[in-house]
Amino acid sequence: MNEKPDGMISLPPAELERLLATSACRGAKQALKDMGLDNGEAREDIRDLRSLLQALRLARRTAWQTTVQIITTITLAALLALAGIKLKLFGG
């Protein structure tokens, strides 16, 4: 580390890179600690959350598919009933 006459400090690129890496690591650890994910169970907690989100997305997609199937079935049944009435298949 060299101090220049204008008060600026100069670092070699390797030293600056090491300093930045250390700072980033400390910051990441502090962020995890602030969120309560600094213990050994954090990896499992995040995996569980991802699994829960995946299950929620699957349930939502299945609900939409079921809704579309029900609407389609009702529409087709109504069309068949109307065609049967029109063709007088129901005792008319």
Contact map, one row per residue, 1 for C-alpha under 8 A:
11100000111100000000000000000000000000000000000000000000000000000000000000000000000000000000
11110000111000000000000000000000000000000000000000000000000000000000000000000000000000000000
11111011110000000000000000000000000000000000000000000000000000000000000000000000000000000000
01111111110000000000000000000000000000000000000000000000000000000000000000000000000000000000
00111111000000000000000000000000000000000000000000000000000000000000000000000000000000000000
00011111000000000000000000000000000000000000000000000000000000000000000000000000000000000000
00111111100000000000000000000000000000000000000000000000000000000000000000000000000000000000
00111111110000000000000000000000000000000000000000000000000000000000000000000000000000000000
11110011111000000000000000000000000000000000000000000000000000000000000000000000000000000000
11110001111100000000000000000000000000000000000000000000000000000000000000000000000000000000
11000000111110110000000000000000000000000000000000000000000000000000000000000000000000000000
10000000011111110000000000000000000000000000000000000000000000000000000000000000000000000000
00000000001111111000000000000000000000000000000000000000000000000000000000000000000000000000
00000000000111111100000000000000000000000000000000000000000000000000000000000000000000000000
00000000001111111110000000000000000000000000000000000000000000000000000000000000000000000000
00000000001111111111000000000000000000000000000000000000000000000000000000000000000000000000
00000000000011111111100000000000000000000000000000000000000000000000000000000000000000000000
00000000000001111111110000000000000000000000000000000000000000000000000000000000000000000000
00000000000000111111111000000000000000000000000000000000000000000000000000000000000000000000
00000000000000011111111100000000000000000000000000000000000000000000000000000000000000000000
00000000000000001111111110000000000000000000000000000000000000000000000000000000000000000000
00000000000000000111111111000000000000000000000000000000000000000000000000000000000000000000
00000000000000000011111111100000000000000000000000000000000000000000000000000000000000000000
00000000000000000001111111110000000000000000000000000000000000000000000000000000000000000000
00000000000000000000111111111000000000000000000000000000000000000000000000000000000000000000
00000000000000000000011111111100000000000000000000000000000000000000000000000000000000000000
00000000000000000000001111111110000000000000000000000000000000000000000000000000000000000000
00000000000000000000000111111111000000000000000000000000000000000000000000000000000000000000
00000000000000000000000011111111100001000000000000000000000000000000000000000000000000000000
00000000000000000000000001111111110000000000000000000000000000000000000000000000000000000000
00000000000000000000000000111111111000000000000000000000000000000000000000000000000000000000
00000000000000000000000000011111111111000000000000000000000000000000000000000000000000000000
00000000000000000000000000001111111111000000000000000000000000000000000000000000000000000000
00000000000000000000000000000111111110000000000000000000000000000000000000000000000000000000
00000000000000000000000000000011111111000000000000000000000000000000000000000000000000000000
00000000000000000000000000000001111111100000000000000000000000000000000000000000000000000000
00000000000000000000000000000001111111101100000000000000000000000000000000000000000000000000
00000000000000000000000000001001101111110100000000000000000000000000000000000000000000000000
00000000000000000000000000000000000111111100000000000000000000000000000000000000000000000000
00000000000000000000000000000000000001111110000000000000000000000000000000000000000000000000
00000000000000000000000000000000000010111111100000000000000000000000000000000000000000000000
00000000000000000000000000000000000011111111110000000000000000000000000000000000000000000000
00000000000000000000000000000000000000011111111000000000000000000000000000000000000000000000
00000000000000000000000000000000000000001111111100000000000000000000000000000000000000000000
00000000000000000000000000000000000000001111111110000000000000000000000000000000000000000000
00000000000000000000000000000000000000000111111111000000000000000000000000000000000000000000
00000000000000000000000000000000000000000011111111100000000000000000000000000000000000000000
00000000000000000000000000000000000000000001111111110000000000000000000000000000000000000000
00000000000000000000000000000000000000000000111111111000000000000000000000000000000000000000
00000000000000000000000000000000000000000000011111111100000000000000000000000000000000000000
00000000000000000000000000000000000000000000001111111110000000000000000000000000000000000000
00000000000000000000000000000000000000000000000111111111000000000000000000000000000000000000
00000000000000000000000000000000000000000000000011111111100000000000000000000000000000000000
00000000000000000000000000000000000000000000000001111111110000000000000000000000000000000000
00000000000000000000000000000000000000000000000000111111111000000000000000000000000000000000
00000000000000000000000000000000000000000000000000011111111100000000000000000000000000000000
00000000000000000000000000000000000000000000000000001111111110000000000000000000000000000000
00000000000000000000000000000000000000000000000000000111111111000000000000000000000000000000
00000000000000000000000000000000000000000000000000000011111111100000000000000000000000000000
00000000000000000000000000000000000000000000000000000001111111110000000000000000000000000000
00000000000000000000000000000000000000000000000000000000111111111000000000000000000000000000
00000000000000000000000000000000000000000000000000000000011111111100000000000000000000000000
00000000000000000000000000000000000000000000000000000000001111111110000000000000000000000000
00000000000000000000000000000000000000000000000000000000000111111111000000000000000000000000
00000000000000000000000000000000000000000000000000000000000011111111100000000000000000000000
00000000000000000000000000000000000000000000000000000000000001111111110000000000000000000000
00000000000000000000000000000000000000000000000000000000000000111111111000000000000000000000
00000000000000000000000000000000000000000000000000000000000000011111111100000000000000000000
00000000000000000000000000000000000000000000000000000000000000001111111110000000000000000000
00000000000000000000000000000000000000000000000000000000000000000111111111000000000000000000
00000000000000000000000000000000000000000000000000000000000000000011111111100000000000000000
00000000000000000000000000000000000000000000000000000000000000000001111111110000000000000000
00000000000000000000000000000000000000000000000000000000000000000000111111111000000000000000
00000000000000000000000000000000000000000000000000000000000000000000011111111100000000000000
00000000000000000000000000000000000000000000000000000000000000000000001111111110000000000000
00000000000000000000000000000000000000000000000000000000000000000000000111111111000000000000
00000000000000000000000000000000000000000000000000000000000000000000000011111111100000000000
00000000000000000000000000000000000000000000000000000000000000000000000001111111110000000000
00000000000000000000000000000000000000000000000000000000000000000000000000111111111000000000
00000000000000000000000000000000000000000000000000000000000000000000000000011111111100000000
00000000000000000000000000000000000000000000000000000000000000000000000000001111111110000000
00000000000000000000000000000000000000000000000000000000000000000000000000000111111111000000
00000000000000000000000000000000000000000000000000000000000000000000000000000011111111100000
00000000000000000000000000000000000000000000000000000000000000000000000000000001111111111100
00000000000000000000000000000000000000000000000000000000000000000000000000000000111111111101
00000000000000000000000000000000000000000000000000000000000000000000000000000000011111111000
00000000000000000000000000000000000000000000000000000000000000000000000000000000001111111000
00000000000000000000000000000000000000000000000000000000000000000000000000000000000111111111
00000000000000000000000000000000000000000000000000000000000000000000000000000000000111111111
00000000000000000000000000000000000000000000000000000000000000000000000000000000000110011111
00000000000000000000000000000000000000000000000000000000000000000000000000000000000000011111
00000000000000000000000000000000000000000000000000000000000000000000000000000000000010011111
